[in-house]
């Protein structure tokens, strides 16, 4: 592992997302930003014609070298890097002359899913330490045959992963997660159980530690208004949430609560916590979207492979105009580098934490 | 009504709130602000010693003239005004030497409740057109014998009002209201009915029109994440909310939705709506508290008497330091003047709308 000792940067797969949106432009901007290369090495996974289009949209010059997937890939990647070129697995599956910018397409969605699957395979093979992808069109992917409620469940499926995993949103240094997600509010109330709260706290704690936060401080939101007002507005705080928070705190997770959900996000954004655990989808989403969700990063926490992506979408209204803001994608790369650094073949402690700023 | 024709300003009762907090200081600042007098005339209801303390805290000079409540009150108020003094009903019920600043007291809370009751009586008698009060300590009032879940229910009780009324929060030009309030989330889900949504839309529309908004645009929030995602995450949007919104739109209320609750507040604050109707307490409260709840105004909508108050609390941490910000209380006075102007004895159309800015 001489190379690993010489170069502590994790290697990330960059997937240019749905090519009818701003994803290729963002990928091109990332790959031509020297700050990004100080944090990670990259392997592009996608269609070379899509990446050429992205470079043109971004008005940047990008030297890609197509390498063959399979046996000699690792050596070929190193050769490309030595030659100052960006290595790419060219899947040749998305011809820009066959789709229209700003128009969702099931056919394109199908190939985007195949591209993500190829990136997952490269991670499984140990060729990359993590995956950062630019915005997808989830409906197009669904219609294109990848029938998963979200990409997180797709990744778990591709990895054959049966354990605990969850979406997290990272914004302004806050790691937002939740106990329940894409179910009706009625069902969410039913799903508030000690087991689920324990799982969510464990996952949040583990993920933040993996990202280099030594003692993550987690604020737990209440379910009911005024945190139940002493049992007057519901008993879940008294019967379920508070005892579970105490139990997990005794087990060494620095968690606190439950707090009324209409002030807990204020406290967190003021810096009193690193993370808020919501009880249901809209609690966290109302807060983070008002705060500036689009600047944030979405990660899939708990899987053996690191996945990060900007929280914003394909931005069809500005596609091809060369004005896509790469800020959130840069944050996604920083976060993937932090998370992947801990588990890469290079071993712990070698990731370039000094280069990671607080923007994520 | 010669005087009324000569002076279009509504007369507002100013109640200095809980005197252990910043309320008296705020009241003194309001009463010595010429901008406030351009919008309304004031009658202070409280204890003269508390107001003297407030003036000292605010470092302002306040000329109060105590007038006797009862038969000759209206004439005495006009006499005080002619003499350039602020008329006051001195209840003599709160001696500052008998309470400690920054410390809640049941005894004080009891007298604060009595003070509010006196202001309500003055409104019932037609002496004032509305009531603006500075922050209360609700727990102190509760312990002092006024056992109501909130001041809105207290006011309705004092007025003997049996009809439809509700709290509304006004912030940055947005009128926030909700279908359900201080109940468990489980109960809130059960309470989402066409009747309640109709009532809430009607009340919001009526109140905003009364405040001078010609055609209030109301966005209705969904109950479930992603507005139910076409029925996948709950059917309340399809079965209850959407049909009721259509029905009320057909009846002439400019309402729209249901919209996913994690983006509807963004749309509203961008100016696409005047109001958001939440389905439950924390939806609206998470959004408005993050936006800056403390700058906002709380009103009791639907009662025959206008009540407004700053949304923030007694601020025990800064009481007596002379640094209390009167911004939200000024907004509360502006809003009371707008709402009271329409229904005062002076008749419609005479309120000084030109002086009302958009800060509320």
Interface residues (C-beta under 8 A of the other chain):
Chain A: X181 X182 X183 X184 X185 X186 X187 X189 X223 X224 X225 X226 X228 X229 X232 X233 X234 X235 X236 X260 X261 X262 X263 X265 X266 X280 X281 X282 X283 X285 X286 X287 X289 X290 X291
Chain B: X181 X182 X183 X184 X185 X186 X187 X189 X223 X224 X225 X226 X228 X229 X232 X233 X234 X235 X236 X260 X261 X262 X263 X265 X266 X269 X280 X281 X282 X283 X285 X286 X287 X289 X290 X291
